[in-house]
Each structure stands twice: as C-alpha cells, then as structure tokens.
Amino acid sequence: MRAKTMAEYQAEGKAPEIVFWVGCAGSFDARAQKITLAMCEILHQVGMEFAILGQDERCTGDPARRAGNEFLFQMTAMMNIETLNMYGVQKIVTACPHCFNTLKNEYPELGGHYEVIHHTTLLNELLQQGKLKLQGGGSFQGKKITYHDSCYLGRANGIYEAPRAILEALDADLVELKRSKKNGLCCGAGGAQMWKEDEPGEKRINIERVEEILETHAEVVAANCPFCITMLQDGLKAKERNEQMPVFDLSELIVDNMVRS
C-alpha cells in the first residue's frame, strides 16, 4: 500500500479528491505512524483518490505560535500555503486536531483558503454513506470504551458527535468521562506544553485525566489526536495500567473491524 504524492498527481495531469495532511506526529512518531497507515488503508478501501504532500509538507507552525514564536509560525505557514496553492489544493483531511485547527482557522488570514476536515468527520461520513462498512459483531462489540475529547477538536471546533457516532457503529458500550464534551479536560500537551518542563503543582494533567479514565472501568480508551494518545499512554504507564487498557485512535478501531473487498 503506497500513497501517491501531489507531485506525482501533477506529473500525470490529474488531481486527487482530497489531500491527506499527515502532520509531524503522523510522519515521525512511531505510535502516530500507525494512525497514518490506518487512514491510508481506509481511504484505499473506500476507493477515495487521495494524495500526500510528502517532502513538500512542513509543520503547520502550530507549536511555534502556541509557544509565542509568531515569526516562525508565519514563515512556516506561508511556505505551506505557497505549496498548497501551487498544487491547487482545495480539500484537506488530517488526523491531528492541532493541524486541523491551524489549517482551518488560522491559515485563511494568511491567504490559505481550503476546505479542511478532521478524519473523524470524514470517517463518520463514509460510514453514513455506506461506503465504509463494518463487520457485525466486531472485536469491540459490547466492550466498554471511554472517549477522550481533545481540546482542539472539541472545545475549539465543536466537533463532538462524529467520534461518538463512530463508536456507536462499532457496537461499543460508550462510557462517558465525568468531564467530557464542552467540559472536557486537556490531556496536558496542548498550547506547546508537550515541549516544556512541568510547572510546579501537585499533579501532572495527564495523570489527573487518567485517574478519571480509570474510574470508568473501561476496557479501551478512544482518542482522536496523536498528542492526546501519547499523554494518555504515558499516564496509564505511570499507573501501571497501560497493558490492561490500550489507547486507540478511532481510525485504528475502524481498520480492525472494517469489511475488506
């Protein structure tokens, strides 16, 4: 399974239906690479023509802006916009809520106007349209799953129902966290916190979140963000529960249960 680049499509005189923005985590982090592969497998399965930018893709600049380096953000963003506009990109899907928020809400002020969707929205649409089919009685049927709302998908962009509809399609038993949706608790990585030392306090945020997760007695944790997955896995490791309670991206749950043609 191989994803074609926009440069290859352009050389053939063709245009894909959608561009899959892989992101830094999806490109370089070993755990997040599994999400990238899952998304590519799903897009291939449903017959959607998609491309990646490959080496033409840079970081969106989100961490730089959150950390206060506006110059670096704008420089990075302008280079990305120049690349996207050169290829005539119109529609982008990404599995990272940080990339999604930046491309959708912050690039327009710099001249980058695209239809940007998060992969949970696309996956739910494909399920609703019948293009993506799941096996009856899949491996997550009846399992207790709790879902963590990432800040940039949830509170920043108001996307709550699509991820839950996916879990419903998996016949899973969704157990809501006491702080969810608009009241969801951050995993501790947003706002460039991923790259700085902890500030003084009684407890790390991801430990606080994991304690809430353990209270649900769920068997599986579902998430939609590579940052969140890292932080939740680290928290579960600290509690010595990472072996008993795996953390999956929603695309991984689908790949494990989709009907293959």
Buried (B, 14 or more C-beta within 10 A) or exposed (E): EEBBBBBBBBEEEEBBEBBBBBBBBBBEBEBBBBBBBBBBBBBBBBEBEBBBBBEBBBBBBBBBBBBEBEEBBBEBBBBBBEBBEEBEBEBBBBBBBBBBBBBBEBBEEBEBEBEBBBBBBBBBBBBEEEEBBBBEEBEBBEBBBBBBBBBBBBBBBEBBEBBBBBBEBBBBBBBEBEBBBEEBBBBBBBBBBBEEEEEEEEEBBBBBBBEBBBEBEBBBBBBBBBBBBBBBBBBBEEBEEBEEBEBBBBBBBBBBBBEEE
